Amino acid sequence: MRNYTTQMDAARKGIVTPEIETVAKKEHMTVGTLTKLVAEGKAAICANKNHLCLEPEGIGSMLRTKINVNLGVSRDCKDYNIEMEKVMSAVNLGAESIMDLSSHGDTRPFRRKLTEECPAMIGTVPVYDSVIHYQRDLSELTAKDFLDVIRLHAEDGVDFVTLHCGITKKTIEQIKKHKRKMNIVSRGGSLIFAWMSMTGEENPFYEYYDEILDICEEYDVTISLGDACRPGCLADATDVCQLEELVRLGELTKRAWEHNVQVMVEGPGHVPLDQVAANMKVQQTICLGAPFYVLGPLVTDIAPGYDHITSAIGGAVAAMNGAAFLCYVTPAEHLALPNVEDVKQGIIASKIAAHAADIAKGIPGARNMDDRMAEARRNLDWDAQFECALDSETAKAVRDSRSPEDDHSDTCSMCGKFCAVRSMNKALAGEYIDIL
């Protein structure tokens, strides 16, 4: 029988939960240090009490940078089997979190399948599911309808929910006044904006925030405070709408912590490279060090088909400067629902960004595999190199497809016997160095 409500409640009571103990080992951190971070809200362990197969992870700037993978069916791509294939591929490639963004059909069986079979954290955006669940137009939904769907997701074992609580009636006036190039590009944010515009009512996620906190506390669901006003292009980055919402998210963070509910804060979006670090620092200050969850950031608007690279550049800089959680971006971003290969490319790009940032931050153990790779390369030990590779399957396939001649199989087809590593090994061993 649990004698605590949430991971934060346990940490504040000095109770070491199994999840805290597991995460501390993964992070090469003492239980005491992690417990303090969770108690303060600077680290979150998203772990719904109904997600029984979860392999818990911690999210916080002092921990390893984690990555999230967005999946889910839409009206044009509605095969849940394909989505489940993407899920398992993502987990095998090292994704710590899966967000089910399904927007078509009966979503509950798939959501339950995720929380029954997937060991990664599961997140959702309940506002997407509201229209589908009730099969009613957006304007016909009530505040109670939205809250009931949050409870439904919590019951199903979802570990965190993205809720766009920071957009209010005031935001409507700001959007009209400041004339953004891209207006609101957040899907959830746009739905709330539309609902408020049609009904004339206040954002239910803001107006009934205390009731939502009660639900999250009951099931130990972490709130990911969605940034409805995140910039969708470089021209809108770090503008009044974005920053005003961030201030409100800071206030909502404190209110959640008063209920022992864990919080993550979502961030931009499209941001010029020279503004990424500043965005991270502003969030850390306003939101009191709550884990920052960023989409990208994408540092240019002109790379459709390659936005996984655009995102990885921004993500590395963001994580190095305090972001804790990177939402992956695939080559299909802005173009289509990603396929299995797109998902893989997006994950690898995000993992590279996260890993590079962890090395820069000095996260304990972050560089261990890099040092092993250096040793394997010095020894021209190809099997050991593949074992160290982030994507060993691709690395091996590239080498096998362009293998060198038999008489210098210890090198690669790029340099052959001109290989610097081979020459230095032989020279330092006092051996003859044959080139021709």
C-alpha positions in Angstrom: 0.0 0.0 0.0 1.5 3.3 -1.1 1.8 5.8 1.8 2.3 8.7 -0.7 0.4 10.1 -3.6 3.0 11.1 -6.1 6.8 10.8 -6.6 7.1 14.4 -5.5 5.0 13.7 -2.3 7.2 10.7 -1.5 10.4 12.7 -2.0 9.2 15.5 0.2 8.4 12.9 2.9 11.9 11.3 2.5 10.4 8.1 1.1 12.6 6.4 -1.4 10.3 4.9 -4.0 11.3 2.0 -6.3 11.2 4.5 -9.1 13.6 6.9 -7.4 16.0 4.1 -6.6 16.0 2.8 -10.2 16.5 6.2 -11.7 19.3 7.1 -9.3 21.2 4.0 -10.4 20.7 4.8 -14.0 22.0 8.4 -13.5 25.0 7.4 -11.4 23.6 9.6 -8.7 23.0 9.1 -5.0 19.4 8.4 -3.9 19.6 11.4 -1.6 20.6 13.8 -4.4 17.8 12.6 -6.7 15.2 12.7 -3.9 16.1 16.3 -3.2 15.8 17.2 -6.9 12.4 15.5 -7.2 11.2 17.2 -4.0 12.2 20.6 -5.4 10.6 19.9 -8.7 13.9 20.2 -10.6 13.6 16.5 -11.7 10.5 14.6 -12.6 9.9 10.9 -12.7 6.8 10.5 -14.8 5.3 7.3 -13.5 1.5 6.8 -13.4 0.7 4.2 -10.8 -1.3 2.3 -13.4 1.6 1.9 -15.9 2.8 -1.3 -14.4 5.4 -2.3 -17.1 7.2 1.1 -16.9 10.9 1.2 -16.7 11.2 4.6 -15.0 13.4 7.5 -16.2 14.2 10.8 -14.7 13.8 14.1 -16.5 15.9 17.1 -15.3 18.8 19.3 -16.5 21.1 17.6 -14.0 20.3 14.2 -15.5 20.9 12.6 -18.9 19.0 14.3 -21.6 16.0 12.2 -22.6 14.1 12.1 -25.9 10.5 11.8 -26.8 9.0 10.2 -29.9 5.6 11.4 -31.3 3.4 8.8 -32.9 -0.3 8.1 -33.5 -2.8 7.6 -36.2 -4.6 10.3 -38.3 -7.5 10.3 -40.7 -5.0 9.7 -43.6 -2.8 7.2 -41.8 -4.8 5.0 -39.5 -3.0 1.6 -39.2 -2.4 1.0 -35.5 -0.2 -2.0 -36.3 2.2 0.3 -38.2 2.2 2.7 -35.2 3.0 -0.1 -32.8 5.9 -1.1 -35.1 7.2 2.4 -34.8 6.8 2.3 -31.0 8.9 -0.9 -30.6 11.5 0.4 -33.1 11.7 3.7 -31.1 12.1 1.8 -27.8 14.8 -0.4 -29.3 16.7 2.7 -30.5 16.7 4.2 -27.0 13.7 6.5 -26.9 12.7 7.1 -23.3 9.2 8.4 -24.1 6.4 7.9 -26.5 3.6 10.4 -27.1 0.4 9.1 -28.6 -1.0 12.0 -30.6 -3.7 9.9 -32.3 -6.5 12.0 -33.8 -8.7 9.5 -35.5 -10.9 6.5 -34.6 -11.2 4.7 -31.2 -8.0 5.7 -29.5 -8.5 4.0 -26.2 -7.5 0.4 -27.2 -4.2 1.7 -28.6 -3.5 3.9 -25.6 -4.1 1.0 -23.3 -1.9 -1.3 -25.4 0.9 1.2 -24.9 0.6 1.4 -21.2 0.3 -2.4 -20.9 3.2 -3.3 -23.2 5.5 -0.3 -23.6 8.2 0.2 -20.9 8.8 3.8 -22.0 7.0 6.8 -20.5 3.7 7.4 -22.3 2.4 10.9 -22.9 -0.8 12.2 -24.5 -2.6 15.5 -25.4 -6.1 14.9 -24.1 -7.6 17.9 -26.0 -6.9 16.0 -29.2 -8.9 13.0 -28.0 -11.9 15.1 -26.7 -13.5 15.6 -30.1 -12.9 12.0 -31.1 -14.1 10.5 -27.8 -17.4 12.4 -27.8 -17.9 12.5 -31.5 -19.1 16.1 -31.3 -17.9 19.3 -32.8 -15.4 21.3 -30.8 -17.9 24.1 -30.0 -20.3 21.6 -28.5 -17.9 20.4 -25.9 -18.0 21.6 -22.3 -15.3 22.2 -19.7 -16.4 19.0 -17.9 -16.0 17.0 -21.2 -12.3 18.1 -21.4 -11.7 17.3 -17.7 -13.4 13.9 -18.1 -11.0 12.9 -20.9 -8.0 13.9 -18.7 -9.3 11.5 -16.1 -9.8 8.8 -18.7 -6.2 9.1 -19.9 -5.0 9.0 -16.3 -7.0 5.9 -15.6 -5.5 4.3 -18.7 -2.0 4.7 -17.2 -0.7 7.7 -19.1 2.4 9.0 -17.4 2.2 12.6 -18.5 -0.4 14.8 -20.2 0.3 17.9 -22.3 -2.2 20.6 -21.3 -2.3 24.1 -22.8 -3.2 25.8 -19.6 -1.3 29.1 -20.2 -3.4 30.4 -23.1 -6.3 32.6 -21.9 -8.7 35.2 -23.2 -5.9 37.7 -22.9 -3.9 35.7 -25.5 -6.7 36.1 -28.0 -6.2 39.9 -27.9 -2.4 39.6 -28.0 -2.5 37.4 -31.1 -4.8 39.8 -32.8 -2.7 42.8 -31.8 0.8 41.6 -32.4 0.2 40.1 -35.9 2.5 37.1 -35.8 3.7 35.7 -39.1 2.6 32.2 -38.1 0.0 32.9 -35.4 -0.5 29.7 -33.2 1.1 26.6 -34.6 0.5 24.4 -31.6 -2.3 22.0 -32.6 -3.6 21.8 -29.0 -3.2 25.5 -28.5 -5.1 26.2 -31.7 -8.0 24.0 -30.6 -8.2 25.8 -27.2 -8.0 29.1 -29.0 -10.8 28.1 -31.4 -13.0 26.8 -28.5 -12.6 30.0 -26.6 -13.3 32.1 -29.7 -16.5 30.1 -30.5 -17.9 29.8 -26.9 -16.7 33.1 -25.4 -15.6 31.1 -22.3 -12.2 31.0 -20.6 -9.7 28.2 -21.2 -11.1 25.3 -19.2 -7.6 24.0 -18.5 -6.8 27.3 -16.9 -10.1 28.0 -15.2 -10.4 24.5 -13.7 -6.7 23.9 -13.1 -7.2 22.9 -9.4 -9.6 20.2 -10.4 -7.1 18.9 -13.0 -4.4 18.9 -10.3 -6.6 16.7 -8.2 -6.9 14.1 -11.0 -3.1 14.2 -11.6 -2.3 13.8 -7.9 -4.7 10.8 -7.6 -3.0 8.9 -10.4 0.5 10.4 -10.2 0.3 11.9 -13.6 2.9 14.6 -14.5 1.6 17.7 -16.2 3.5 18.9 -19.2 2.5 22.5 -19.5 2.1 23.0 -23.2 3.3 26.2 -24.9 0.4 27.1 -27.1 2.3 30.2 -28.2 5.5 28.5 -29.2 7.0 30.2 -32.2 6.3 28.4 -35.5 8.9 30.4 -37.4 12.1 32.4 -36.6 10.3 35.7 -37.0 8.0 34.9 -34.0 10.7 33.6 -31.7 11.0 35.1 -28.2 8.1 37.5 -28.8 5.5 39.0 -26.4 3.0 36.2 -26.8 5.6 33.5 -26.1 7.1 35.2 -23.1 3.8 36.3 -21.6 2.6 32.7 -21.7 5.8 31.5 -20.1 5.2 33.8 -17.2 1.8 32.2 -16.7 3.3 28.7 -16.9 5.7 29.7 -14.1 2.8 30.6 -11.9 1.0 27.3 -12.8 4.2 25.4 -12.0 4.1 26.7 -8.5 0.4 25.8 -8.1 1.1 22.2 -9.2 3.9 21.8 -6.8 1.6 22.9 -4.0 -0.5 19.8 -4.8 2.6 17.6 -5.1 2.1 17.3 -8.8 5.2 17.0 -11.0 5.6 19.5 -13.8 7.5 19.8 -17.1 7.3 23.0 -19.1 7.3 22.9 -22.9 9.3 25.3 -24.9 10.0 26.5 -28.5 9.7 25.7 -31.5 11.5 27.7 -34.1 14.3 29.7 -32.6 17.4 31.4 -34.2 20.6 29.7 -33.0 21.8 32.8 -31.2 18.5 32.9 -29.1 18.4 29.3 -28.0 20.6 29.6 -24.9 18.8 32.7 -23.8 15.4 30.9 -24.1 16.6 28.1 -21.8 17.9 30.5 -19.2 14.7 32.6 -19.1 12.6 29.5 -18.7 14.8 28.2 -15.9 14.4 31.5 -14.0 10.6 32.0 -14.6 9.7 28.3 -14.0 12.0 27.8 -11.0 14.1 25.1 -12.6 11.3 22.8 -13.6 12.4 20.4 -16.4 12.2 22.0 -19.8 10.8 20.0 -22.7 11.6 21.5 -26.1 10.5 20.7 -29.7 13.8 21.0 -31.5 14.3 23.9 -31.3 14.5 24.2 -35.1 17.1 26.8 -36.0 16.0 27.5 -39.6 12.7 27.4 -41.5 14.0 26.3 -44.9 14.9 22.7 -44.5 11.8 20.6 -45.1 12.9 17.0 -45.6 15.9 17.6 -43.3 14.3 19.1 -40.2 15.7 16.2 -38.1 19.1 17.9 -38.7 17.8 21.4 -38.1 16.3 20.1 -34.8 19.4 18.3 -33.7 21.5 21.4 -34.0 19.1 23.4 -31.9 18.5 20.5 -29.5 22.2 20.1 -28.7 22.5 23.8 -27.9 19.3 23.8 -25.9 20.2 20.7 -23.8 23.7 22.0 -23.2 22.1 25.2 -21.7 19.5 23.5 -19.5 16.8 21.7 -21.6 16.1 18.3 -20.1 13.8 16.6 -22.6 14.0 16.8 -26.4 11.0 16.0 -28.6 12.3 14.4 -31.7 11.7 15.8 -35.1 11.8 13.6 -38.2 12.6 14.3 -41.9 8.8 14.3 -42.5 8.2 17.3 -40.2 6.0 19.9 -41.9 5.4 17.4 -44.7 3.7 14.2 -43.6 3.1 11.6 -40.9 6.5 10.0 -40.4 7.0 6.4 -41.6 9.2 3.8 -39.8 12.4 5.1 -41.5 11.6 8.7 -40.7 11.1 7.7 -37.1 14.5 6.1 -37.0 16.2 9.1 -38.5 14.5 11.4 -36.1 15.5 9.3 -33.1 19.1 9.0 -34.1 19.4 12.7 -34.7 17.9 13.5 -31.3 20.0 10.9 -29.5 23.2 12.5 -31.0 22.1 15.9 -29.9 21.2 14.7 -26.4 24.5 12.8 -26.1 26.6 15.7 -27.3 24.9 18.0 -24.8 25.4 15.5 -21.9 29.2 15.4 -22.7 29.3 19.2 -22.7 27.4 19.4 -19.4 29.7 16.8 -17.8 27.0 14.3 -16.9 28.6 11.4 -15.1 29.5 8.5 -17.5 28.3 10.4 -20.6 31.7 10.2 -22.4 32.5 6.6 -21.5 31.3 5.1 -24.8 33.1 7.8 -26.7 36.4 6.8 -25.0 35.7 3.1 -25.8 35.1 4.1 -29.4 38.4 5.9 -29.6 40.2 2.9 -28.2 38.5 0.6 -30.7 39.4 2.9 -33.6 43.0 3.1 -32.5 43.1 -0.7 -32.5 41.3 -0.8 -35.9 38.9 -3.2 -34.1 35.8 -3.0 -36.3 33.6 -5.2 -34.2 34.3 -3.2 -31.1 33.5 0.0 -33.1 30.1 -1.4 -34.1 29.4 -2.2 -30.4 30.1 1.4 -29.5 28.1 2.9 -32.3 24.8 4.6 -31.6 23.3 2.8 -34.6 25.5 -0.3 -35.1 23.3 -1.8 -37.7 23.8 1.2 -40.1 27.5 1.5 -39.3 28.1 -2.1 -40.2 25.9 -2.0 -43.3 27.9 1.0 -44.7 31.2 -0.7 -44.1 30.0 -4.0 -45.6 28.7 -2.3 -48.7 32.0 -0.7 -49.4 34.5 -3.1 -47.9 38.3 -2.6 -48.6 40.6 -5.0 -50.5 41.6 -8.1 -48.7 45.2 -7.1 -48.2 44.2 -4.1 -46.0 41.0 -5.3 -44.5 42.0 -3.7 -41.1 41.5 -0.3 -42.7 38.5 1.1 -44.7 38.0 1.9 -48.4 38.5 5.7 -47.7 42.2 5.6 -47.0 43.3 2.0 -47.5 47.1 1.7 -46.7 47.3 5.4 -46.3 45.3 5.1 -43.1 46.8 7.4 -40.5 45.9 5.0 -37.6 47.5 2.0 -39.3 50.7 4.0 -40.1 51.0 5.4 -36.6 50.4 2.0 -35.0 53.2 0.4 -37.1 55.6 3.3 -36.7 55.3 3.3 -32.9 55.7 -0.5 -32.9 58.9 -0.2 -35.0 57.3 -2.0 -37.9 57.8 -1.5 -41.6 55.1 0.7 -43.2 54.1 -0.5 -46.6 52.0 1.8 -48.7 52.1 0.6 -52.3 
